Amino acid sequence: MKQPLRAGLYARVSTADQQTLPLQTAAMREYALRRGWEIIVSSNDVNGGTKHRPKREELIRMAKQRKLDVIVVWRLDRWGRSLSDLTTTLEELRALKVDFVSVTEGLDFTTPSGRALAGMLGIFAEFERDILRERVRAGMEHARTKGVVLGRPATAQAQADQIHQLLEAGMSKKAVARKLGIGRASIYRAIEKEDPRIRGPKSNNRPTRGPC
């Protein structure tokens, strides 16, 4: 005889909307029992909009430990924090061969049509990643057109040529430091490479002479 699927129920409510918790739980429980599944755990997170959802993470750990065959939620937005989070976690469950059900949307990965939709999740996830990468590239290109220097700030040594050019043009070390956004000590370190006899400014504090 085929063993019934082991189901984990997950509900989430905000601190101001806890009255829907019995509704969510009852709908999920009724669905799982109608399908003949064994309910292993029923978890719920109560939060005020925070991203931390310990009970959800606990269900995912149980899935990784092969303690669950299917996770049931009342609605998709109860599970995913965003479209990216939703597609990523569902792909993770799919890789673990753990099915997923959303009662309200009629989404059931244990059915042929549900499995077909699950197969498209990877496409949606990759599509969103491509969009994100394209946005990042576009943002960087836009910043370059505005003269923004990307990457790590250049060190004084990397700016040595520019430092020498500005000094030879008559600009003071203080002005060069301000223009390049580096400290005066960095200016001295750069020009010391060219002429070791040049030293940075020393403290004006002189030791006090002791009594004769």
C-alpha positions as CSV (number, residue, x, y, z in Angstrom):
1,M,0.0,0.0,0.0
2,K,1.3,3.4,-1.0
3,Q,2.3,5.6,2.0
4,P,0.4,8.9,2.3
5,L,2.4,12.0,1.7
6,R,3.7,13.8,4.8
7,A,2.5,17.3,4.8
8,G,3.7,20.5,6.6
9,L,1.2,23.3,6.9
10,Y,2.4,26.9,7.0
11,A,0.4,30.0,7.8
12,R,1.6,33.6,8.3
13,V,-0.3,36.6,9.7
14,S,0.7,40.1,10.7
15,T,0.4,41.2,14.3
16,A,-2.7,43.2,13.3
17,D,-4.3,40.5,11.3
18,Q,-4.2,37.4,13.5
19,Q,-7.9,36.7,13.2
20,T,-7.3,35.1,9.8
21,L,-5.1,32.4,11.3
22,P,-7.9,30.0,12.1
23,L,-9.3,30.5,8.6
24,Q,-5.9,29.7,7.0
25,T,-5.3,26.7,9.2
26,A,-8.7,25.2,8.6
27,A,-8.5,25.6,4.8
28,M,-5.1,23.9,4.7
29,R,-6.1,21.1,7.0
30,E,-9.3,20.4,5.1
31,Y,-7.3,20.2,1.8
32,A,-4.6,17.9,3.1
33,L,-7.1,15.5,4.7
34,R,-9.2,15.5,1.5
35,R,-6.1,14.4,-0.4
36,G,-5.4,11.7,2.2
37,W,-2.1,13.2,3.4
38,E,-0.6,12.8,6.8
39,I,-0.2,16.2,8.6
40,I,3.2,16.1,10.2
41,V,3.5,19.7,11.4
42,S,1.4,22.8,11.4
43,S,3.4,26.0,11.8
44,N,2.7,29.7,11.7
45,D,4.7,32.9,11.8
46,V,3.3,36.1,13.4
47,N,5.2,39.2,12.4
48,G,4.8,42.9,11.8
49,G,6.4,43.0,8.4
50,T,9.8,41.8,9.3
51,K,11.7,39.4,7.0
52,H,12.5,37.0,9.8
53,R,10.2,34.0,9.5
54,P,11.6,31.2,11.7
55,K,8.8,28.8,11.3
56,R,9.1,28.9,7.5
57,E,12.8,28.3,7.8
58,E,12.1,25.4,10.1
59,L,9.8,23.8,7.4
60,I,12.5,24.2,4.8
61,R,15.0,22.5,7.1
62,M,12.6,19.6,7.6
63,A,12.3,19.4,3.8
64,K,16.1,19.1,3.5
65,Q,16.0,16.4,6.1
66,R,13.5,14.4,4.1
67,K,10.9,14.7,6.8
68,L,8.2,16.2,4.5
69,D,6.9,15.4,1.1
70,V,4.7,18.5,0.5
71,I,4.3,21.9,2.0
72,V,0.8,23.5,2.0
73,V,0.0,27.2,2.3
74,W,-3.2,29.1,2.2
75,R,-2.0,31.7,-0.3
76,L,1.2,32.4,-2.1
77,D,1.9,35.7,-0.4
78,R,1.8,33.9,2.9
79,W,5.0,32.0,1.8
80,G,7.0,34.4,-0.4
81,R,8.4,37.7,0.8
82,S,8.7,38.8,-2.9
83,L,8.5,37.3,-6.3
84,S,12.2,36.6,-6.2
85,D,12.0,35.0,-2.8
86,L,9.0,32.9,-3.9
87,T,10.6,31.6,-7.1
88,T,13.9,30.9,-5.3
89,T,12.4,28.9,-2.4
90,L,10.0,27.0,-4.7
91,E,12.9,26.1,-6.9
92,E,14.8,24.9,-3.8
93,L,11.9,22.7,-2.8
94,R,11.5,21.3,-6.3
95,A,15.2,20.4,-6.3
96,L,14.6,18.6,-3.0
97,K,11.6,16.8,-4.6
98,V,9.3,18.3,-2.1
99,D,5.9,19.4,-3.5
100,F,4.1,22.6,-2.8
101,V,0.4,23.6,-2.6
102,S,-1.3,26.9,-2.4
103,V,-4.9,26.3,-1.6
104,T,-6.4,29.7,-2.6
105,E,-4.7,29.8,-6.0
106,G,-5.4,26.1,-6.7
107,L,-1.6,25.5,-7.2
108,D,-0.7,21.9,-6.5
109,F,2.6,20.5,-7.6
110,T,1.5,17.0,-6.9
111,T,-0.8,17.1,-9.9
112,P,0.3,16.8,-13.6
113,S,-0.7,20.5,-14.4
114,G,1.0,21.6,-11.2
115,R,4.2,19.8,-12.1
116,A,4.2,21.4,-15.5
117,L,4.0,24.8,-13.9
118,A,6.7,23.9,-11.5
119,G,8.9,23.1,-14.5
120,M,8.5,26.7,-15.6
121,L,9.7,28.2,-12.3
122,G,13.3,27.9,-13.3
123,I,12.5,29.9,-16.4
124,F,10.8,32.6,-14.4
125,A,13.6,32.7,-11.8
126,E,16.3,33.0,-14.5
127,F,14.3,35.6,-16.3
128,E,14.1,37.7,-13.1
129,R,17.8,37.3,-12.5
130,D,18.5,38.5,-16.1
131,I,16.3,41.5,-15.5
132,L,18.2,42.3,-12.3
133,R,21.6,42.0,-14.0
134,E,20.5,44.2,-16.9
135,R,19.3,46.8,-14.4
136,V,22.6,46.8,-12.6
137,R,24.5,47.1,-15.9
138,A,22.3,50.0,-17.0
139,G,22.7,51.7,-13.7
140,M,26.5,51.4,-13.9
141,E,26.5,52.7,-17.5
142,H,24.3,55.7,-16.5
143,A,26.7,56.4,-13.6
144,R,29.7,56.4,-16.0
145,T,28.0,58.9,-18.3
146,K,27.6,61.2,-15.3
147,G,31.3,61.0,-14.5
148,V,30.9,58.7,-11.5
149,V,34.0,56.6,-10.9
150,L,32.9,53.0,-10.1
151,G,34.8,50.4,-8.2
152,R,37.2,50.8,-5.3
153,P,38.6,54.3,-4.8
154,A,42.0,54.8,-6.4
155,T,45.0,54.9,-4.0
156,A,47.5,57.7,-3.9
157,Q,50.0,55.6,-5.7
158,A,47.6,55.0,-8.5
159,Q,47.1,58.7,-8.7
160,A,50.8,59.5,-8.6
161,D,51.0,60.9,-12.1
162,Q,48.0,63.2,-11.5
163,I,49.5,64.3,-8.2
164,H,52.8,65.3,-9.8
165,Q,51.0,67.1,-12.7
166,L,48.9,69.2,-10.3
167,L,51.9,70.0,-8.1
168,E,53.9,71.0,-11.2
169,A,51.0,73.3,-12.2
170,G,51.5,75.2,-9.0
171,M,48.8,73.7,-6.9
172,S,49.5,73.4,-3.2
173,K,49.6,70.0,-1.5
174,K,46.5,70.9,0.5
175,A,44.6,71.8,-2.7
176,V,45.7,68.6,-4.4
177,A,44.6,66.5,-1.5
178,R,41.2,68.2,-1.5
179,K,40.8,67.8,-5.2
180,L,41.7,64.1,-5.3
181,G,39.9,63.3,-2.0
182,I,42.9,61.9,-0.3
183,G,44.9,63.0,2.8
184,R,48.0,65.2,2.7
185,A,50.0,62.3,4.1
186,S,49.2,60.3,1.0
187,I,50.4,63.2,-1.1
188,Y,53.8,63.1,0.7
189,R,54.0,59.3,0.4
190,A,53.5,59.6,-3.4
191,I,56.1,62.2,-4.0
192,E,58.6,60.5,-1.7
193,K,58.7,57.7,-4.2
194,E,60.2,60.2,-6.7
195,D,62.5,62.0,-4.2
196,P,63.2,60.2,-0.9
197,R,64.7,63.4,0.5
198,I,61.2,64.8,0.7
199,R,59.5,64.1,4.0
200,G,56.1,64.7,5.2
201,P,55.3,67.5,7.6
202,K,56.5,66.9,11.1
203,S,54.9,67.9,14.3
204,N,55.6,71.4,15.5
205,N,55.6,70.3,19.1
206,R,59.1,70.7,20.5
207,P,60.2,69.0,23.7
208,T,60.3,71.4,26.6
209,R,63.7,72.0,28.0
210,G,64.1,70.7,31.5
211,P,65.4,72.9,34.3
212,C,69.1,73.7,34.3
